[in-house]
Amino acid sequence: MCEANVYLTCDNQEELLLEAVDLVELLEADQWRLVSIFGEQKIVRAKIKRMALAEHKIFLEPVG
């Protein structure tokens, strides 16, 4: 399995945003659509801060 959990980071805190994400799609500048293998999706305004793919984790930092 190649899914990753996506976390939103703020003030050195990590909050789980969406589990088992299969698709990360750039919609426009700093706006991402995340889709899980379960069909759940979220749109978030953020920048990619870090990706730890061996750990199946993507960290986003909110903008605006």
Wavefront OBJ file of the C-alpha trace (Angstrom):
o trace
v 0.000 0.000 0.000
v 1.267 3.460 -0.888
v -1.179 5.706 0.908
v -0.026 8.394 3.297
v -1.574 10.192 6.228
v -1.678 13.969 5.825
v -0.974 16.204 8.803
v -1.479 19.942 9.223
v 1.360 21.545 11.192
v 1.076 24.749 13.182
v 3.316 25.980 16.015
v 5.219 22.665 16.025
v 1.942 20.764 16.559
v 0.803 18.077 14.122
v -2.909 17.492 13.551
v -4.080 14.540 11.481
v -6.036 15.967 8.562
v -6.844 12.867 6.509
v -5.864 9.201 6.649
v -4.970 6.853 3.797
v -4.599 9.584 1.187
v -4.175 8.233 -2.305
v -4.348 11.491 -4.317
v -2.812 14.909 -3.657
v -3.824 17.285 -6.433
v -2.858 20.951 -6.843
v -5.991 22.925 -7.741
v -4.396 26.387 -7.774
v -1.599 28.161 -5.937
v -1.489 26.747 -2.396
v -4.838 24.940 -2.728
v -4.754 21.147 -2.596
v -7.413 18.464 -2.990
v -6.746 15.383 -0.875
v -8.630 12.161 -1.599
v -8.456 9.057 0.591
v -8.868 5.468 -0.537
v -12.267 5.577 1.170
v -13.488 8.373 -1.127
v -13.333 11.067 1.531
v -11.892 14.313 0.225
v -10.776 17.637 1.634
v -9.617 20.853 0.036
v -7.027 22.763 2.017
v -5.053 25.973 1.529
v -1.517 25.048 2.530
v 2.051 24.525 1.443
v 3.835 21.221 1.565
v 6.262 21.468 4.450
v 7.732 17.962 4.402
v 7.064 14.508 2.988
v 8.304 11.393 4.768
v 7.211 8.780 2.264
v 8.943 5.853 3.963
v 6.781 6.702 6.994
v 3.700 7.330 4.788
v 3.336 10.907 6.089
v 2.809 14.256 4.363
v 3.032 17.464 6.387
v 1.265 20.621 5.262
v 1.563 24.144 6.628
v -1.511 26.398 6.439
v -1.331 29.629 4.440
v -3.477 32.760 4.605
l 1 2 3 4 5 6 7 8 9 10 11 12 13 14 15 16 17 18 19 20 21 22 23 24 25 26 27 28 29 30 31 32 33 34 35 36 37 38 39 40 41 42 43 44 45 46 47 48 49 50 51 52 53 54 55 56 57 58 59 60 61 62 63 64
